[in-house]
Amino acid sequence: MTINSVQTLFPGRHSINSTEKNAAKPPPKTYPVREPPFKGYLPPQADGFERSRSNPDSNAIVIDNGSSLVKAGWSFDKDPRFVIPPVMSRYRDRKLNKACQFIGYDAYVDATTRGQLRYAFDPGTSVVGNWDVMEGVLDYLFLKLGVDGADGGVDRPIVMTEPIANLNYPRRMMNEILFECYSAPSVAYGIDSLFSYRYNRGTDGLIVSSSHTSTHVIPVLNNKALLSNCSRLNWGGMNASEYLLKLMKLKYPTFPARLTENQMEGLVREHCYVSTDYDTELSHYLDWTGLEDRDHVIQYPYTEHVVPEKTEEELARIAERKKESGRRLQEQAAKMRLEKLMKKEQELEYWKDLQRGLQSETKKEAKRILDAEDLKDEAHLDRLIRDLERSIKRSRNRDLGIEENEEPQEEMSFPMLDIPDEELDEAGLKEKRHQRLMKSNVEARQRAKAEKEREKARQEEEERLDREKRENNFEEWIEERRVARQNILQKIKERDRMKADLGNRKSLASQMRMKTLANLAADGPKKRRRGGDDDNFGANDEDWGVYRTVATGDQSDDEEEEDLGAVLENVEKELLEHDPEFTENHTLAAQSDWTKSLIHVFLRGPWPFDPESQREAHQLHLNVERIRVPEVVFKPSIAGVDQSGLVEIAADIVNQRFGNPDDQAKLLRDVFFTGGNTLFKNFDERFRNDFRGLLPIDAELSVRRAADPVLDAWKGAAQWASGPELAQSSISRQEYMEKGSEYLKEHDLGNATSW
């Protein structure tokens, strides 16, 4: 694909100045790929549990149970003490004969643990599905927090976040684990985004929470979330990482290194950003100007095959050895030529002596001598002597550097052909057959020469007619040349496609070829097994056409033998000379140039690519993906998600579900962003610009972001757990025993029992 054939993909893309194209680009700045996130050993922190002994009923353990990261700490802490992914790796070590279990970042310690990785949450959701892993994560957190309650219990209130509209089953299972397994005195649940909003002092507004697995828009009025009016978009940070992984695998299908979601998560976070004008920026993203800044080169680990460079002395010695070897070969060749020449001279002298001796012998004796030397007759001896004299003369002239002039060939005569066979003896008949064969060769050469002259005359006539047509009917002539060029390009494409298909054993062309071979292999032996005639394949000229069928399919001989490259070059040369609309940039050679290939720019940026370099082979180029991946939140159809974008969802909530202008004004005065997927650069600006176009012209709009979109949910839960609302909103152990594991106390920051 060239720059001309992909203009429709980037309609705003314009041609590049050749001088600017040829300007040298600085070497690319490379970014290392993110390694597996092993954090090292984390020591337990028992001081928090000791501090909580002063007031065990109000000092709670706060756990933000996120599907990407689990944050845990005490309610009196400013920041969570431990932040780990909810993963576990468990396997049996054969050398130690022990069962090993690794939690959180420890599960990324080596390839063995990473191979046994299991997640606590169901894939693509924020719902806990693997309770074995979840229990291991809670064990790890309680041990690291230094919890040492009576009888192995926790003995401290627990505050845990959950997603909006959490299902009853995972909450019931969590209650059973916390109360039955850890003997928790009380448990309280709250929505993570509401905790973050309360921590950032929000009272009335519109919460946009984009987290690891989903994005929610929640209206809040008078410090209470109106959960029945919230909406969900099935797209989050995890989906963005998976989407980038699919794009990279599609972009580099033969990439030599392994691409993982952890690596893509780091690339999304470090290199992607939200475009304020996506369509316009995308149309010019691969423009040559400034591309070296927009194209980020990700370098994967590699091992370069280093070829040791030789010094000048070594190169000089190698050159001298090659020169000496060449000189010896020349001497040997000259010696062999001299020996061959001497041998020929000896043979010539022998045959001349033989010829002189035959003159004094009888006819019968001369015949016997010639038969003994495998000579037919004296004429054969004369030809042999003439050929040797001519060969010796050419060899001597070549050694002396004398240019040979072509000797005029004497006209050959064939007198024996006019004599009837009855008048000839056996020797005469042999000579007659020999002359008949010689005459056939001479006539064949004459016919070939005449055919060559006729072909030359035909070509000259075609050139004359073509020249007259160009002069008299230029428009028709130039259109024929354009059509011819397109036909040649199509033939080249079909030829390349055929080669690719034949290289793929599963392709239709390859299967047809193998079927032909199988039929050929099956035909011959059957005849022999039935006792028929021997295989006579090749006796007819048509038999040899089967090899052409096997090799090239149904193509004709002319198409196969035709040099498409040379024909295309001649047609393009004529178009360059006579067609004012056809320039150098339109030629196939120019379009194959990497500086003019949009595909090369997309894959390798504004730099040449060396396929032999391991360093360049282990590089990913992020360009349009940097804005395409975050754009899915605003345009889900890009990734095949059949939902409205974030801006449309927010506008629908404000404009359609709240008819009171005062409520709409309250929501618009505080649009609040939280969650790790809102950390993209320009996220709030893009939302503000697009959202403004769907609101009344006099509406007041204020957009802000959480101080820490990732940790503010835990901080808000810790702040809430330190206040008086904890005791009123917690489920005590007694209430759990009386009302069951599905019992839930409603409060302003939690889920409702019914929707």
PyMOL commands that set and color helices and strands:
alter all, ss='L'
color gray80, all
select helices_A, chain A and resi 18-22+47-52+104-108+111-115+131-144+150-152+168-181+192-199+227-229+237-251+261-271+278-283+291-294+312-358+363-372+378-400+415-418+421-423+426-472+474-503+508-529+541-552+557-561+564-578+584-586+588-591+594-596+598-604+614-617+625-631+636-639+646-656+661-668+676-678+683-692+712-721+725-729+733-739
alter helices_A, ss='H'
color red, helices_A
select strands_A, chain A and resi 30-32+61-65+70-74+82-84+87-93+98-103+117-119+158-162+186-191+205-210+215-221+224-225+231-233+296-299+619-622+671-674+703-705+731-732
alter strands_A, ss='S'
color yellow, strands_A
deselect
rebuild
show_as cartoon
